[in-house]
Amino acid sequence: MNKISPKSDKRKKIGLFFGSFNPIHIGHLAIANYIVEYSETDQLWFVVTPHNPHKKKANLLNDFDRLEMVTMAIKDDDRLQVCDIEFNMPKPSYTVNTLAYLSDRNPNYIFSIIIGADNFKNFHKWKNYETIKNNFGIIVYPRPGYTSNEYKTFPDLTIVEAPRMDISSSFIRDSIKKGKDIRHFLPPVVWEYIDKMGFYTS
């Protein structure tokens, strides 16, 4: 792990893992597990996004079903929490607005966003990215085939050497649609829920 210019503060440090989680899979959980154990993050929140501005809404499963799958996947792990704050915010959801809202409501917490190196590559395209860059921590985890030379320009950035997980939710959806049995790519309870509800079959 390479820590660049950390901020010294005794407040609880919360890592925000934004995503559609459509569905949540073992790659998400492995990265989350690594971050809470190998960074200064005290707790990680899965922020389930109802509408990612960079993704087509038509591809998303029902918001509350995705929320339910994340809830089931992290049950009984106090290091991990699920957050549905964006369900009640204007859509599409923008990270800068969510960070401002959470910070106002939780002054005793320090929030950092958790993003893969693939998304970090396009960070400059995010709405008000300079506000995020200058006011919040950023935790970057590796993604296969992606590197960046922009790290040194960020005032509070952590690079974690988490295992490279070449698993995607789109792969899982496509595989289920093709009738493949990929139960071991998902937490058992999530696989059972998807199978029971018949998600992603068409």
N, C-alpha and C positions, 0 to 999 in steps of 0.2 A: 504494500500500500504506500502510495506517495501522497503526502499531505502538503498542500501548498498554502502558506499564510493562514493558519487556523485562527479563528477568533476565540479569545479566552472568555468564557462565560459559564456560570454555574447553573444556569437554567437547563431544564430538561431538553434534550436534543431529539427532535422528531424528524425522521426521514419520510418524505412523502413520495410514494411510488404510484404515479399516475398511470392509468391505463384503462382500456376498454374491458380487459380481462374476458375475452370473448372466444373461448373460456379461459379461466385461470388454469395453469398447468405446472408441471414440476419444475420447469425452467424458472418461472416467476418465483416459486417458493425457494428454490436453491439460491437464487440471487438475494432474495430477502433475508434468508437465513445467514448467508455470508456477511451481508452488510451489518446486521445487528451484532454479529460476533467479532467482526474484524475492522470495524470503524468506530468512531466515537458516538455513533447513533445509539440512543437509549431505547428507542421504540420506533417501529416502522409502521406507517399507516398505508394501507392499500386504498387509494382514492379512486373509486369506480367512476369513470367518466361516462355521462349519458350521451354525449356527442362530441367526439374529437373533431375539431375544425379541419384536420388533415385527412379524415377518413370519411367514406361514404356512410351515411346513416343507415342506408338500406341493408348494410352488412351486419348490423348490430342485432344481437338477441335482445329481448325485453330487458329493460334496465334492472328490474327487480329480480329477475332470474339470474342475471350476472352477479348482482349483489349477493344473492343467496348462495351461489356457488363459492364466492370468495369467503363468505362467512363460514360455510361448512369446512372449507379447506384449512382455515387457520384456527378453528375452534380449539380452545384449551391451551393456546400458546400466547401467553401474556406479552410476549415481545412484539407481537403482531396484532394490529387492529384494522378494522374495515371502516371506511369513511364514505358517507353518501352525501357530503355537503353540496356537491355540484348538482344533485338532483333538484335542489330548490333554488338554484341560481339561474340567471338568464342564459339561454342557449343561442349559439354554441358556447361551450365552456372554454375559457381562456385561463391558463395557469396563473398569470399575473393577478387576475381578479380573485381567484381562489386563495392565493397566498395572502393578499391584502385582507380578505375576510377572515381567514383563520388566524392571522396575526392579531387582528383587532379583538377577536373573541378569546384568544389564549395568550395573554401577554407574558405568561411565565414559561412559555415554550420558545425554543429556537427552531425554526423550520428550514429544512434543506430539501431540495428536490432531487430525486433519483432518476437518472436517465441513462440509456445505453449510448455507447459511442456513436451508433448510427443516427440516433436522434440529436445527439450533441452536435453532429456535423451541420445540422440545419438550425441550430439554436438561434442564429442571427435572424431567422425568418419568423420567430415567435413574436406575438404581440408584446410590445414594450419590453423586449428582452433585456435592454440595458437596466431597467428597474430591477428585474430579477437578478441580473449579474451583480449589481452593486449593493443589493440589500439582503440577499439570501444565499445560503450555502448551496453548492451544487456537488452532487456525488455522481461520478461517472463510472459505469461498469463496462467491461469490454464486450464487444460484439464481433463475431468473425468477419474479417475483412475490412474493419474500420479503424482508422487512427486519426489523430488530429494534432495540429501544431498550435492550436489556440489556447491550450491549457494555461500557459504562462501569463496570459492577459487577464485572468480572473482573480479577484481579490480573495475569494474563499471557495476553493475547489479541492475536492478529494477524489483521487483516482484509486479505485479499489481493484485489486487483481482477482476478482471473482472468476470462477470457472466460466469458460466461454460456452454458453448454452445455445446451440444452433437448433432451437425449437421455437416454433411460432404458433400462435393461435390459428392463423390461416391454414397452416399445414394440418392442424388437428381437425379443423372444420372440413377441409377438403377430403381428408382421409375418411372421416365419418360418412361423408356424402357418398364416397366410393365403396362403403360397406366394410372398411378395414377395422379390425379389432386393435385399437391402440390404447387399451386400458392402462398400460403401464406408463403412459405419457402424462397421466392425470392422477391426482389424489383419488383413491378408491371411491370415496364418497361422492366426488364430483362426477366420476365416470358413471356411477350408478344413477345419479340424478339425470345426467344427459341421456342415458340409455332409457330410463323410465319415461322421460318426457318426450323422447323422440326428437331431440334437438339436432339441428345441422344435417338432417337426412335428406333434405331437398333444397 
